[in-house]
Amino acid sequence: MILYLLIIIGSIVLDQLTKIMVVQHLDLYETTIKNPIFSITHIRNEGGAWSIFEGHMWFFLLVGVIALCIFSYLLYKNRYNNKWLTVGLSFVIGGTVGNFIDRFRQGYVVDMFQTEFMKFPIFNVADICLVIGVICIFIYILFFDEETNNK
């Protein structure tokens, strides 16, 4: 259980520290470290990915609370289960909390990482943690979940 707590806390701390650094050192919409692959741009996202549901913060706060309850329950229930599942759930919880903190405190999420080689929404460490978590959970479902693989 300590590994899962370290992943959750580490994800939240890294996410919040990167957001603090960006807010302190870059003006809103300012870009730095621009190269052909990626850049850092300070933006505020009042919606979800691709700014969906922009301006409906209540929706994200409600979904965030529900998601945290569900993922925390699943992590506790499966704490002795396959590591792919539990590590994945830990990253998802960490990423969810990281963005929830911003939405609750500020009404928006600070994003900063921008891909230059393809058109993709600007994202943050919490988003990276969510993606890592989902990938781990998919690996678990595809290769280790007995119920899924017996069908």
Backbone as JSON Lines, residues from 0, in Angstrom:
{"i":0,"aa":"M","n":[0.83,-1.19,0.0],"ca":[0.0,0.0,0.0],"c":[0.87,1.26,0.0]}
{"i":1,"aa":"I","n":[2.07,1.16,0.55],"ca":[2.97,2.32,0.59],"c":[3.35,2.75,-0.82]}
{"i":2,"aa":"L","n":[3.61,1.79,-1.71],"ca":[3.95,2.13,-3.1],"c":[2.84,2.97,-3.73]}
{"i":3,"aa":"Y","n":[1.6,2.58,-3.5],"ca":[0.48,3.3,-4.11],"c":[0.36,4.71,-3.55]}
{"i":4,"aa":"L","n":[0.56,4.85,-2.25],"ca":[0.53,6.19,-1.64],"c":[1.67,7.06,-2.16]}
{"i":5,"aa":"L","n":[2.84,6.46,-2.35],"ca":[3.97,7.22,-2.9],"c":[3.67,7.7,-4.32]}
{"i":6,"aa":"I","n":[3.07,6.84,-5.12],"ca":[2.71,7.24,-6.49],"c":[1.68,8.37,-6.46]}
{"i":7,"aa":"I","n":[0.66,8.23,-5.63],"ca":[-0.38,9.25,-5.54],"c":[0.2,10.57,-5.06]}
{"i":8,"aa":"I","n":[0.91,10.54,-3.95],"ca":[1.48,11.78,-3.38],"c":[2.53,12.37,-4.32]}
{"i":9,"aa":"G","n":[3.38,11.51,-4.89],"ca":[4.4,12.0,-5.82],"c":[3.79,12.66,-7.04]}
{"i":10,"aa":"S","n":[2.72,12.08,-7.57],"ca":[2.03,12.65,-8.73],"c":[1.47,14.03,-8.4]}
{"i":11,"aa":"I","n":[0.83,14.13,-7.25],"ca":[0.22,15.41,-6.84],"c":[1.29,16.47,-6.61]}
{"i":12,"aa":"V","n":[2.35,16.11,-5.89],"ca":[3.41,17.08,-5.59],"c":[4.09,17.54,-6.87]}
{"i":13,"aa":"L","n":[4.46,16.62,-7.74],"ca":[5.12,17.0,-9.0],"c":[4.21,17.88,-9.85]}
{"i":14,"aa":"D","n":[2.94,17.54,-9.91],"ca":[1.98,18.34,-10.67],"c":[1.88,19.75,-10.1]}
{"i":15,"aa":"Q","n":[1.69,19.86,-8.8],"ca":[1.52,21.19,-8.2],"c":[2.79,22.02,-8.28]}
{"i":16,"aa":"L","n":[3.96,21.39,-8.1],"ca":[5.22,22.13,-8.2],"c":[5.45,22.67,-9.61]}
{"i":17,"aa":"T","n":[5.16,21.88,-10.63],"ca":[5.34,22.38,-12.0],"c":[4.38,23.52,-12.29]}
{"i":18,"aa":"K","n":[3.17,23.44,-11.78],"ca":[2.2,24.52,-11.99],"c":[2.64,25.79,-11.27]}
{"i":19,"aa":"I","n":[3.14,25.65,-10.05],"ca":[3.63,26.82,-9.3],"c":[4.78,27.47,-10.04]}
{"i":20,"aa":"M","n":[5.72,26.66,-10.53],"ca":[6.87,27.21,-11.26],"c":[6.44,27.95,-12.52]}
{"i":21,"aa":"V","n":[5.51,27.39,-13.25],"ca":[5.04,28.04,-14.48],"c":[4.35,29.36,-14.16]}
{"i":22,"aa":"V","n":[3.47,29.35,-13.16],"ca":[2.75,30.58,-12.8],"c":[3.71,31.66,-12.3]}
{"i":23,"aa":"Q","n":[4.74,31.26,-11.54],"ca":[5.68,32.24,-11.0],"c":[6.65,32.79,-12.04]}
{"i":24,"aa":"H","n":[6.98,32.0,-13.06],"ca":[8.04,32.4,-13.98],"c":[7.57,32.76,-15.39]}
{"i":25,"aa":"L","n":[6.33,32.47,-15.72],"ca":[5.82,32.8,-17.06],"c":[4.52,33.59,-16.94]}
{"i":26,"aa":"D","n":[4.42,34.64,-17.73],"ca":[3.15,35.35,-17.83],"c":[2.14,34.46,-18.55]}
{"i":27,"aa":"L","n":[0.88,34.76,-18.35],"ca":[-0.17,34.01,-19.03],"c":[0.03,34.1,-20.54]}
{"i":28,"aa":"Y","n":[0.02,32.97,-21.22],"ca":[0.22,32.8,-22.67],"c":[1.67,32.97,-23.11]}
{"i":29,"aa":"E","n":[2.58,33.17,-22.18],"ca":[4.0,33.26,-22.55],"c":[4.53,31.86,-22.83]}
{"i":30,"aa":"T","n":[5.42,31.77,-23.82],"ca":[6.02,30.49,-24.22],"c":[7.52,30.54,-24.0]}
{"i":31,"aa":"T","n":[8.07,29.41,-23.56],"ca":[9.51,29.28,-23.38],"c":[9.94,27.88,-23.82]}
{"i":32,"aa":"I","n":[11.23,27.66,-23.92],"ca":[11.8,26.37,-24.36],"c":[11.1,25.88,-25.62]}
{"i":33,"aa":"K","n":[11.03,26.71,-26.61],"ca":[10.35,26.33,-27.86],"c":[11.35,25.64,-28.78]}
{"i":34,"aa":"N","n":[11.02,24.45,-29.22],"ca":[11.82,23.71,-30.19],"c":[10.87,22.93,-31.08]}
{"i":35,"aa":"P","n":[11.36,22.22,-32.09],"ca":[10.45,21.52,-33.02],"c":[9.6,20.43,-32.38]}
{"i":36,"aa":"I","n":[9.96,19.98,-31.19],"ca":[9.22,18.89,-30.56],"c":[8.2,19.39,-29.54]}
{"i":37,"aa":"F","n":[8.65,20.27,-28.64],"ca":[7.71,20.72,-27.62],"c":[8.12,22.07,-27.06]}
{"i":38,"aa":"S","n":[7.16,22.71,-26.38],"ca":[7.43,23.99,-25.73],"c":[6.62,24.05,-24.44]}
{"i":39,"aa":"I","n":[6.93,25.04,-23.63],"ca":[6.19,25.27,-22.4],"c":[5.44,26.59,-22.56]}
{"i":40,"aa":"T","n":[4.13,26.54,-22.47],"ca":[3.27,27.71,-22.61],"c":[2.3,27.76,-21.43]}
{"i":41,"aa":"H","n":[2.24,28.88,-20.75],"ca":[1.36,29.03,-19.59],"c":[-0.05,29.39,-20.05]}
{"i":42,"aa":"I","n":[-0.98,28.48,-19.82],"ca":[-2.39,28.77,-20.13],"c":[-3.27,28.35,-18.96]}
{"i":43,"aa":"R","n":[-4.49,28.85,-18.98],"ca":[-5.52,28.46,-18.02],"c":[-6.62,27.75,-18.78]}
{"i":44,"aa":"N","n":[-6.96,26.56,-18.32],"ca":[-8.01,25.77,-18.97],"c":[-9.22,25.72,-18.05]}
{"i":45,"aa":"E","n":[-10.3,26.32,-18.47],"ca":[-11.53,26.33,-17.67],"c":[-12.47,25.2,-18.05]}
{"i":46,"aa":"G","n":[-12.0,24.27,-18.87],"ca":[-12.81,23.13,-19.27],"c":[-12.0,21.85,-19.11]}
{"i":47,"aa":"G","n":[-12.34,20.85,-19.91],"ca":[-11.61,19.6,-19.92],"c":[-10.67,19.57,-21.11]}
{"i":48,"aa":"A","n":[-10.27,18.39,-21.53],"ca":[-9.41,18.25,-22.71],"c":[-10.1,18.91,-23.9]}
{"i":49,"aa":"W","n":[-9.33,19.6,-24.71],"ca":[-9.85,20.36,-25.84],"c":[-10.85,21.43,-25.38]}
{"i":50,"aa":"S","n":[-10.76,21.81,-24.1],"ca":[-11.62,22.84,-23.48],"c":[-13.12,22.5,-23.54]}
{"i":51,"aa":"I","n":[-13.45,21.2,-23.57],"ca":[-14.87,20.83,-23.56],"c":[-15.49,21.24,-22.22]}
{"i":52,"aa":"F","n":[-16.76,21.54,-22.25],"ca":[-17.52,21.99,-21.08],"c":[-16.9,23.22,-20.41]}
{"i":53,"aa":"E","n":[-16.26,24.06,-21.2],"ca":[-15.63,25.25,-20.65],"c":[-16.68,26.1,-19.93]}
{"i":54,"aa":"G","n":[-16.31,26.56,-18.74],"ca":[-17.22,27.39,-17.95],"c":[-18.18,26.6,-17.08]}
{"i":55,"aa":"H","n":[-18.14,25.3,-17.12],"ca":[-19.01,24.45,-16.31],"c":[-18.19,23.75,-15.22]}
{"i":56,"aa":"M","n":[-17.54,24.54,-14.37],"ca":[-16.64,23.99,-13.36],"c":[-17.37,23.06,-12.4]}
{"i":57,"aa":"W","n":[-18.62,23.34,-12.1],"ca":[-19.38,22.48,-11.19],"c":[-19.39,21.04,-11.7]}
{"i":58,"aa":"F","n":[-19.47,20.86,-13.02],"ca":[-19.48,19.53,-13.62],"c":[-18.18,18.79,-13.31]}
{"i":59,"aa":"F","n":[-17.04,19.48,-13.49],"ca":[-15.75,18.84,-13.25],"c":[-15.51,18.57,-11.77]}
{"i":60,"aa":"L","n":[-15.98,19.46,-10.91],"ca":[-15.83,19.22,-9.47],"c":[-16.65,18.01,-9.05]}
{"i":61,"aa":"L","n":[-17.87,17.91,-9.55],"ca":[-18.73,16.77,-9.22],"c":[-18.15,15.47,-9.76]}
{"i":62,"aa":"V","n":[-17.75,15.47,-11.02],"ca":[-17.16,14.27,-11.62],"c":[-15.86,13.91,-10.89]}
{"i":63,"aa":"G","n":[-15.08,14.91,-10.5],"ca":[-13.84,14.65,-9.78],"c":[-14.07,13.95,-8.45]}
{"i":64,"aa":"V","n":[-15.05,14.41,-7.69],"ca":[-15.37,13.79,-6.4],"c":[-15.85,12.35,-6.61]}
{"i":65,"aa":"I","n":[-16.75,12.16,-7.56],"ca":[-17.27,10.81,-7.84],"c":[-16.13,9.89,-8.3]}
{"i":66,"aa":"A","n":[-15.29,10.38,-9.21],"ca":[-14.17,9.57,-9.71],"c":[-13.21,9.2,-8.59]}
{"i":67,"aa":"L","n":[-12.9,10.16,-7.72],"ca":[-11.99,9.87,-6.61],"c":[-12.57,8.8,-5.69]}
{"i":68,"aa":"C","n":[-13.85,8.87,-5.41],"ca":[-14.49,7.86,-4.57],"c":[-14.41,6.48,-5.22]}
{"i":69,"aa":"I","n":[-14.74,6.41,-6.5],"ca":[-14.73,5.12,-7.21],"c":[-13.32,4.56,-7.31]}
{"i":70,"aa":"F","n":[-12.36,5.38,-7.74],"ca":[-10.99,4.89,-7.92],"c":[-10.34,4.53,-6.59]}
{"i":71,"aa":"S","n":[-10.64,5.28,-5.53],"ca":[-10.1,4.96,-4.21],"c":[-10.66,3.63,-3.71]}
{"i":72,"aa":"Y","n":[-11.95,3.42,-3.91],"ca":[-12.57,2.15,-3.53],"c":[-11.94,0.99,-4.31]}
{"i":73,"aa":"L","n":[-11.79,1.17,-5.63],"ca":[-11.2,0.11,-6.45],"c":[-9.76,-0.19,-6.04]}
{"i":74,"aa":"L","n":[-9.01,0.86,-5.71],"ca":[-7.62,0.64,-5.27],"c":[-7.6,-0.13,-3.96]}
{"i":75,"aa":"Y","n":[-8.43,0.27,-3.0],"ca":[-8.46,-0.42,-1.72],"c":[-8.91,-1.87,-1.9]}
{"i":76,"aa":"K","n":[-9.95,-2.08,-2.69],"ca":[-10.48,-3.43,-2.92],"c":[-9.45,-4.33,-3.6]}
{"i":77,"aa":"N","n":[-8.65,-3.77,-4.49],"ca":[-7.69,-4.57,-5.27],"c":[-6.24,-4.38,-4.82]}
{"i":78,"aa":"R","n":[-6.02,-3.88,-3.61],"ca":[-4.67,-3.53,-3.18],"c":[-3.69,-4.69,-3.21]}
{"i":79,"aa":"Y","n":[-4.18,-5.92,-3.15],"ca":[-3.3,-7.08,-3.22],"c":[-3.36,-7.76,-4.58]}
{"i":80,"aa":"N","n":[-4.02,-7.12,-5.52],"ca":[-4.22,-7.68,-6.85],"c":[-3.02,-7.34,-7.74]}
{"i":81,"aa":"N","n":[-3.18,-7.5,-9.01],"ca":[-2.14,-7.26,-10.0],"c":[-1.59,-5.84,-9.92]}
{"i":82,"aa":"K","n":[-0.27,-5.7,-10.0],"ca":[0.39,-4.39,-9.9],"c":[0.01,-3.46,-11.04]}
{"i":83,"aa":"W","n":[-0.23,-3.98,-12.24],"ca":[-0.63,-3.12,-13.35],"c":[-1.9,-2.36,-13.0]}
{"i":84,"aa":"L","n":[-2.86,-3.05,-12.4],"ca":[-4.12,-2.42,-12.03],"c":[-3.93,-1.41,-10.91]}
{"i":85,"aa":"T","n":[-3.25,-1.8,-9.85],"ca":[-3.13,-0.93,-8.69],"c":[-2.22,0.28,-8.94]}
{"i":86,"aa":"V","n":[-1.15,0.07,-9.68],"ca":[-0.29,1.21,-10.05],"c":[-1.07,2.15,-10.97]}
{"i":87,"aa":"G","n":[-1.81,1.58,-11.92],"ca":[-2.63,2.4,-12.81],"c":[-3.65,3.22,-12.06]}
{"i":88,"aa":"L","n":[-4.36,2.59,-11.12],"ca":[-5.33,3.32,-10.31],"c":[-4.66,4.42,-9.49]}
{"i":89,"aa":"S","n":[-3.46,4.15,-8.99],"ca":[-2.73,5.16,-8.21],"c":[-2.39,6.38,-9.05]}
{"i":90,"aa":"F","n":[-1.92,6.17,-10.28],"ca":[-1.64,7.29,-11.17],"c":[-2.92,8.06,-11.52]}
{"i":91,"aa":"V","n":[-4.01,7.34,-11.75],"ca":[-5.27,8.0,-12.07],"c":[-5.74,8.85,-10.88]}
{"i":92,"aa":"I","n":[-5.63,8.33,-9.68],"ca":[-6.02,9.09,-8.49],"c":[-5.13,10.33,-8.35]}
{"i":93,"aa":"G","n":[-3.81,10.16,-8.49],"ca":[-2.9,11.3,-8.39],"c":[-3.2,12.38,-9.41]}
{"i":94,"aa":"G","n":[-3.44,11.99,-10.65],"ca":[-3.77,12.95,-11.7],"c":[-5.1,13.64,-11.47]}
{"i":95,"aa":"T","n":[-6.07,12.88,-11.01],"ca":[-7.39,13.44,-10.73],"c":[-7.31,14.48,-9.61]}
{"i":96,"aa":"V","n":[-6.58,14.15,-8.54],"ca":[-6.44,15.08,-7.42],"c":[-5.68,16.33,-7.85]}
{"i":97,"aa":"G","n":[-4.62,16.16,-8.65],"ca":[-3.84,17.31,-9.11],"c":[-4.68,18.33,-9.84]}
{"i":98,"aa":"N","n":[-5.5,17.89,-10.77],"ca":[-6.37,18.82,-11.5],"c":[-7.54,19.3,-10.64]}
{"i":99,"aa":"F","n":[-8.02,18.45,-9.73],"ca":[-9.12,18.84,-8.84],"c":[-8.7,19.99,-7.94]}
{"i":100,"aa":"I","n":[-7.47,19.95,-7.44],"ca":[-6.97,21.04,-6.58],"c":[-7.06,22.37,-7.32]}
{"i":101,"aa":"D","n":[-6.6,22.4,-8.56],"ca":[-6.66,23.64,-9.35],"c":[-8.1,24.1,-9.55]}
{"i":102,"aa":"R","n":[-8.95,23.19,-9.95],"ca":[-10.34,23.57,-10.23],"c":[-11.03,24.1,-8.98]}
{"i":103,"aa":"F","n":[-10.77,23.46,-7.85],"ca":[-11.41,23.85,-6.59],"c":[-10.88,25.2,-6.11]}
{"i":104,"aa":"R","n":[-9.57,25.39,-6.15],"ca":[-8.95,26.62,-5.64],"c":[-9.1,27.81,-6.58]}
{"i":105,"aa":"Q","n":[-8.98,27.56,-7.9],"ca":[-8.85,28.67,-8.83],"c":[-9.98,28.76,-9.86]}
{"i":106,"aa":"G","n":[-10.71,27.68,-10.05],"ca":[-11.75,27.68,-11.07],"c":[-11.23,27.35,-12.45]}
{"i":107,"aa":"Y","n":[-9.97,26.98,-12.55],"ca":[-9.35,26.58,-13.82],"c":[-8.13,25.72,-13.51]}
{"i":108,"aa":"V","n":[-7.63,25.05,-14.55],"ca":[-6.44,24.21,-14.43],"c":[-5.31,24.89,-15.18]}
{"i":109,"aa":"V","n":[-4.13,24.92,-14.57],"ca":[-2.95,25.45,-15.25],"c":[-2.36,24.35,-16.12]}
{"i":110,"aa":"D","n":[-2.22,24.63,-17.41],"ca":[-1.59,23.71,-18.36],"c":[-0.34,24.36,-18.9]}
{"i":111,"aa":"M","n":[0.62,23.54,-19.36],"ca":[1.88,24.13,-19.83],"c":[2.61,23.37,-20.93]}
{"i":112,"aa":"F","n":[2.46,22.09,-21.05],"ca":[3.24,21.33,-22.02],"c":[2.53,21.31,-23.37]}
{"i":113,"aa":"Q","n":[3.24,21.76,-24.4],"ca":[2.65,21.86,-25.74],"c":[3.5,21.09,-26.73]}
{"i":114,"aa":"T","n":[2.87,20.19,-27.48],"ca":[3.6,19.48,-28.53],"c":[3.63,20.37,-29.77]}
{"i":115,"aa":"E","n":[4.79,20.46,-30.39],"ca":[4.96,21.31,-31.58],"c":[4.85,20.5,-32.87]}
{"i":116,"aa":"F","n":[5.07,19.2,-32.79],"ca":[5.09,18.36,-33.99],"c":[3.7,17.88,-34.4]}
{"i":117,"aa":"M","n":[2.7,18.08,-33.53],"ca":[1.33,17.73,-33.88],"c":[0.38,18.63,-33.1]}
{"i":118,"aa":"K","n":[-0.79,18.84,-33.65],"ca":[-1.8,19.68,-33.01],"c":[-2.45,18.87,-31.89]}
{"i":119,"aa":"F","n":[-2.19,19.27,-30.65],"ca":[-2.71,18.55,-29.49],"c":[-2.93,19.57,-28.38]}
{"i":120,"aa":"P","n":[-3.95,19.38,-27.55],"ca":[-4.18,20.35,-26.47],"c":[-2.98,20.44,-25.53]}
{"i":121,"aa":"I","n":[-2.77,21.63,-24.99],"ca":[-1.71,21.83,-24.0],"c":[-2.13,21.09,-22.73]}
{"i":122,"aa":"F","n":[-1.17,20.44,-22.06],"ca":[-1.49,19.58,-20.93],"c":[-0.53,19.82,-19.77]}
{"i":123,"aa":"N","n":[-0.72,19.08,-18.66],"ca":[0.12,19.24,-17.47],"c":[0.52,17.88,-16.92]}
{"i":124,"aa":"V","n":[1.23,17.88,-15.79],"ca":[1.71,16.63,-15.19],"c":[0.54,15.75,-14.76]}
{"i":125,"aa":"A","n":[-0.52,16.35,-14.23],"ca":[-1.69,15.55,-13.82],"c":[-2.27,14.8,-15.01]}
{"i":126,"aa":"D","n":[-2.32,15.45,-16.16],"ca":[-2.82,14.79,-17.37],"c":[-1.91,13.63,-17.78]}
{"i":127,"aa":"I","n":[-0.6,13.83,-17.66],"ca":[0.35,12.76,-17.97],"c":[0.11,11.57,-17.03]}
{"i":128,"aa":"C","n":[-0.09,11.85,-15.74],"ca":[-0.36,10.78,-14.78],"c":[-1.64,10.03,-15.13]}
{"i":129,"aa":"L","n":[-2.67,10.76,-15.54],"ca":[-3.92,10.11,-15.94],"c":[-3.69,9.17,-17.13]}
{"i":130,"aa":"V","n":[-2.93,9.61,-18.11],"ca":[-2.66,8.78,-19.29],"c":[-1.84,7.55,-18.9]}
{"i":131,"aa":"I","n":[-0.81,7.73,-18.08],"ca":[-0.01,6.59,-17.62],"c":[-0.92,5.59,-16.89]}
{"i":132,"aa":"G","n":[-1.79,6.1,-16.02],"ca":[-2.7,5.24,-15.28],"c":[-3.64,4.46,-16.18]}
{"i":133,"aa":"V","n":[-4.21,5.13,-17.16],"ca":[-5.13,4.46,-18.09],"c":[-4.39,3.4,-18.9]}
{"i":134,"aa":"I","n":[-3.17,3.69,-19.34],"ca":[-2.38,2.69,-20.08],"c":[-2.13,1.46,-19.21]}
{"i":135,"aa":"C","n":[-1.75,1.67,-17.95],"ca":[-1.52,0.54,-17.04],"c":[-2.79,-0.29,-16.86]}
{"i":136,"aa":"I","n":[-3.92,0.38,-16.71],"ca":[-5.19,-0.33,-16.54],"c":[-5.55,-1.11,-17.8]}
{"i":137,"aa":"F","n":[-5.32,-0.53,-18.97],"ca":[-5.56,-1.25,-20.23],"c":[-4.67,-2.48,-20.33]}
{"i":138,"aa":"I","n":[-3.4,-2.36,-19.96],"ca":[-2.5,-3.52,-19.98],"c":[-3.03,-4.61,-19.06]}
{"i":139,"aa":"Y","n":[-3.49,-4.21,-17.88],"ca":[-4.08,-5.18,-16.95],"c":[-5.28,-5.88,-17.59]}
{"i":140,"aa":"I","n":[-6.19,-5.09,-18.17],"ca":[-7.4,-5.66,-18.76],"c":[-7.06,-6.59,-19.93]}
{"i":141,"aa":"L","n":[-6.14,-6.17,-20.78],"ca":[-5.8,-6.96,-21.97],"c":[-5.04,-8.24,-21.66]}
{"i":142,"aa":"F","n":[-4.15,-8.2,-20.67],"ca":[-3.24,-9.34,-20.48],"c":[-3.4,-10.09,-19.16]}
{"i":143,"aa":"F","n":[-4.02,-9.48,-18.15],"ca":[-4.01,-10.11,-16.84],"c":[-5.38,-10.35,-16.23]}
{"i":144,"aa":"D","n":[-6.4,-9.66,-16.69],"ca":[-7.74,-9.8,-16.11],"c":[-8.35,-11.11,-16.58]}
{"i":145,"aa":"E","n":[-8.56,-12.04,-15.66],"ca":[-9.06,-13.37,-16.0],"c":[-10.49,-13.31,-16.55]}
{"i":146,"aa":"E","n":[-11.32,-12.44,-16.0],"ca":[-12.71,-12.35,-16.49],"c":[-12.74,-11.9,-17.94]}
{"i":147,"aa":"T","n":[-11.94,-10.9,-18.29],"ca":[-11.91,-10.4,-19.66],"c":[-11.32,-11.43,-20.61]}
{"i":148,"aa":"N","n":[-10.26,-12.09,-20.2],"ca":[-9.55,-13.02,-21.08],"c":[-10.25,-14.37,-21.23]}
{"i":149,"aa":"N","n":[-11.2,-14.68,-20.37],"ca":[-11.93,-15.94,-20.48],"c":[-13.15,-15.83,-21.4]}
{"i":150,"aa":"K","n":[-13.44,-14.63,-21.87],"ca":[-14.61,-14.44,-22.75],"c":[-14.27,-14.7,-24.18]}
